[in-house]
Amino acid sequence: MTSQLKTVLLLGLLSAVIIGLGGLVGGRTGLVIACGLALVMNIGSYWFSDSIVLRMYGARELSPDEAPWLHRIVEDLARRADIPKPRICSIPEEAPNAFATGRDPEHGVVAVTDGILRILSPEELRGVLAHEMAHIANRDILIQTIAGVMGSVIVTLANILQFTAIFGGNRNSDGENGTSPLTAILLAVLAPIAASLIQMAISRSREYLADETGARLCGQPLALAGALHKLSGAAGTLPLQNGNACTEQMFIVKPVFGFGGSMNNLFSTHPPIEERIQRLVDMNRTGQYR
């Protein structure tokens, strides 16, 4: 099953959860209001997400005069991906990592930490940049935003369901008999958890696709595999000192933050690094990247 098909199916599951909760809550008015609030919040974050996250990490745009070799790599990859050349930003962090942001290819940004420029070879760095360019070309930011909208609707509906179960008796907003209060409360707790798991599955699916697309763009799957191996090994010893754990799905490898605690590791937004590397090794062996 392709990553694109998996993403469609997972988005369908989120839709099914919304429809199920909407049926339990009952009233159309409440569903419309909940959807409206979630759309306003998420569309706002969609339009300004790039500037917000770049400011969060203290990123600074690099001019062609500062890093001409980096701009040459990105320009070549953008031409191969048939997208506009994204802006390039530097993050003042020793933890080696990278991410892409921007609401569409015309507003794409690739951000790299100072640390990643020090530990990777030119070929490995090209592989990482190709992975991030793949995220831009595949419009993963848009997909994640849609998943975020659906997740917010689910949380809102779950809160409404929990409230009506406690204070509204055994009837939905249309006055018909509904589920028992205990069942409604249980569903209200489990639905957001299910939504989070589905969103994480979407994130994992897009990481696999970005690896595949990135390997084809750079033409060196083993270079990207080598970069993933180095970055994964360094993540545990060099945590990010700034930022927010809610942005971890944006990075090429799951970062460790210099704060937060073990709950951040309860669920992972990234596939196992060993599996990602093995897929790239298989691509190189079979020549599927050509």
C-alpha positions in Angstrom: 0.0 0.0 0.0 1.5 3.4 -1.0 2.0 6.2 1.4 -0.5 8.4 -0.4 -3.2 5.7 -0.1 -2.4 5.2 3.6 -2.8 9.0 4.1 -6.2 9.1 2.4 -7.4 6.1 4.5 -6.1 7.7 7.7 -7.8 11.0 6.9 -11.0 9.0 6.2 -10.7 7.4 9.7 -10.5 10.9 11.2 -13.6 11.8 9.3 -15.4 8.7 10.6 -14.5 9.6 14.2 -16.0 13.1 13.6 -19.2 11.7 12.1 -19.5 9.2 14.9 -19.1 11.9 17.6 -21.4 14.2 15.7 -24.1 11.6 15.7 -23.7 11.0 19.5 -23.9 14.8 20.3 -26.9 15.0 18.0 -27.5 18.6 17.1 -26.4 20.0 13.7 -25.9 23.5 15.3 -23.3 22.3 17.7 -21.4 20.4 15.0 -21.4 23.5 12.7 -20.1 25.7 15.6 -17.4 23.2 16.6 -16.2 22.9 13.0 -16.2 26.7 12.6 -14.1 27.3 15.7 -11.6 24.6 14.7 -11.3 25.9 11.1 -10.7 29.5 12.3 -7.9 28.3 14.7 -6.2 26.0 12.3 -6.5 28.2 9.2 -4.9 31.0 11.2 -2.0 28.7 12.2 -1.8 27.5 8.6 -1.2 30.9 7.2 1.3 32.0 9.8 2.8 28.7 10.8 6.1 29.3 9.0 6.8 32.6 10.7 5.7 31.3 14.1 7.9 28.2 14.1 10.9 30.0 12.6 10.6 32.7 15.3 10.2 29.9 18.0 13.6 28.5 17.0 15.4 31.8 16.5 15.9 31.0 12.8 17.7 33.4 10.6 17.6 33.5 6.8 20.9 32.8 5.1 21.8 34.9 2.0 23.5 33.4 -1.0 26.7 35.4 0.0 26.8 33.7 3.4 26.4 30.1 2.2 26.7 30.0 -1.6 27.3 26.2 -1.6 24.1 25.6 0.4 22.1 27.7 -2.0 23.6 25.8 -5.0 22.4 22.5 -3.5 18.9 23.8 -2.7 18.6 25.4 -6.1 19.6 22.2 -7.9 17.2 20.1 -5.8 14.3 22.6 -6.4 14.9 22.3 -10.1 14.8 18.5 -9.9 11.6 18.7 -7.8 10.1 21.3 -10.1 9.2 23.7 -7.3 10.3 27.3 -6.6 13.6 27.5 -4.7 12.7 27.8 -0.9 14.2 30.2 1.5 17.1 28.8 3.6 17.3 29.5 7.3 19.9 28.7 10.0 18.9 27.7 13.5 21.4 28.4 16.3 21.3 24.9 17.8 24.1 22.4 18.2 21.6 19.5 18.0 21.9 18.3 14.4 18.5 18.4 12.7 16.4 20.0 10.0 12.8 20.7 9.0 10.7 22.3 6.2 7.8 24.7 6.6 5.6 26.9 4.5 2.0 26.6 3.5 2.8 25.7 -0.1 5.8 25.3 -2.5 5.7 29.1 -3.3 6.3 29.9 0.4 8.6 27.0 1.2 11.4 27.3 3.8 14.1 24.8 4.7 15.7 25.3 8.1 18.9 23.6 9.3 20.6 23.7 12.6 24.3 24.8 13.0 25.0 21.3 14.3 23.9 19.5 11.2 26.2 21.5 9.0 29.1 20.3 11.1 28.6 16.5 11.3 27.3 15.6 7.9 29.3 15.1 4.7 28.2 17.2 1.7 26.5 14.1 0.2 24.6 13.4 3.4 23.6 17.0 3.8 22.3 17.0 0.2 20.2 13.9 1.1 18.7 15.7 4.1 17.9 18.8 2.1 16.3 16.5 -0.6 14.1 14.9 2.2 13.0 18.4 3.3 12.4 19.5 -0.3 10.3 16.4 -0.7 8.0 17.5 2.2 7.5 20.8 0.4 6.9 19.2 -3.0 4.5 16.7 -1.5 2.6 19.4 0.3 2.9 17.7 3.6 2.3 20.9 5.5 -1.2 21.1 4.0 -2.0 17.5 4.8 -0.9 18.0 8.4 -3.1 21.1 8.7 -6.1 19.2 7.4 -5.4 16.5 10.0 -5.0 19.2 12.6 -8.4 20.7 11.7 -10.1 17.3 12.0 -8.3 16.6 15.3 -9.5 19.9 16.8 -13.0 19.1 15.7 -12.8 15.7 17.4 -11.5 17.2 20.7 -14.3 19.9 20.6 -17.0 17.3 20.0 -15.6 15.1 22.7 -15.8 17.9 25.2 -19.4 18.6 24.2 -20.2 15.0 24.5 -18.6 14.7 27.9 -20.4 17.9 29.1 -23.9 16.7 27.9 -23.3 13.2 29.4 -22.7 14.7 32.8 -25.2 17.5 32.8 -27.6 16.7 30.0 -29.0 13.3 30.9 -29.5 10.5 28.4 -30.7 12.6 25.5 -28.9 14.3 22.7 -29.5 17.8 21.5 -32.4 16.7 19.3 -34.2 15.3 22.4 -33.8 11.7 21.4 -32.5 9.0 23.6 -28.7 8.8 23.4 -25.9 6.7 24.8 -25.6 6.2 28.5 -23.6 8.8 30.5 -20.9 6.3 31.3 -20.5 5.2 27.7 -20.5 8.8 26.5 -17.8 9.8 28.9 -15.7 6.8 27.9 -16.1 7.7 24.2 -15.3 11.4 25.0 -11.9 10.2 26.5 -11.0 7.7 23.9 -11.9 9.7 20.8 -9.2 12.3 21.2 -6.6 9.5 21.9 -7.7 7.8 18.7 -7.4 11.0 16.8 -3.9 11.6 18.1 -2.9 8.1 17.1 -4.3 8.6 13.6 -2.5 11.9 13.3 0.8 10.3 14.3 0.2 7.6 11.7 -0.3 10.2 9.1 3.0 11.9 10.1 4.8 8.5 9.9 3.3 7.9 6.4 4.5 11.2 5.2 8.0 10.6 6.5 8.3 7.4 4.5 7.1 9.2 1.4 9.6 12.1 2.0 12.5 9.5 2.3 11.5 7.9 -1.0 11.0 11.2 -2.8 14.2 12.7 -1.3 16.3 9.6 -2.4 15.1 10.1 -6.0 15.8 13.9 -5.9 19.4 13.5 -4.6 20.0 10.2 -6.5 21.8 8.8 -3.5 19.6 6.7 -1.1 22.6 5.6 0.9 23.7 9.2 1.5 20.3 9.9 3.1 20.5 6.6 5.0 23.9 7.6 6.4 22.6 11.0 7.4 19.7 9.4 9.3 22.0 7.1 11.1 24.3 10.0 12.2 21.3 12.2 13.2 19.6 9.6 15.1 22.7 8.8 17.1 23.3 12.4 17.9 19.7 13.2 18.9 20.0 11.6 22.3 23.3 13.3 23.3 22.5 16.8 21.9 19.0 17.8 22.8 17.4 20.9 21.4 17.5 23.7 23.9 14.7 25.8 22.6 11.4 25.1 20.8 8.3 23.1 21.6 7.7 19.4 21.7 4.5 19.9 19.7 6.7 20.7 16.6 8.7 17.4 16.8 6.9 15.9 13.7 8.4 18.6 11.6 12.0 17.5 12.0 13.7 14.8 9.9 14.5 12.8 13.0 12.6 12.9 16.3 14.4 15.5 18.4 15.0 15.3 22.1 14.2 18.5 23.9 16.2 19.9 26.9 13.0 19.9 28.9 9.7 18.1 29.2 10.3 14.6 30.6 9.6 11.1 29.5 6.0 11.7 28.5 7.3 13.2 25.2 8.5 9.7 24.3 5.2 7.9 25.0 4.2 8.1 21.3 6.5 8.8 18.4 5.6 10.9 15.4 8.5 9.3 13.4 8.8 5.7 12.1 11.6 3.6 13.5 14.9 4.9 12.2 16.2 1.4 11.4 13.2 0.7 9.2 13.7 4.0 7.3 17.3 3.2 6.7 16.5 -0.3 5.5 13.9 1.0 3.0 16.6 3.3 1.6 19.1 0.5 1.4 16.5 -1.6 -0.4 15.9 1.3 -2.8 19.6 1.5 -3.6 19.8 -2.3 -4.1 16.9 -2.4 -6.5 17.6 0.9 -8.3 14.1 2.2 -7.6 15.4 5.7 -7.1 16.5 6.1 -10.7 
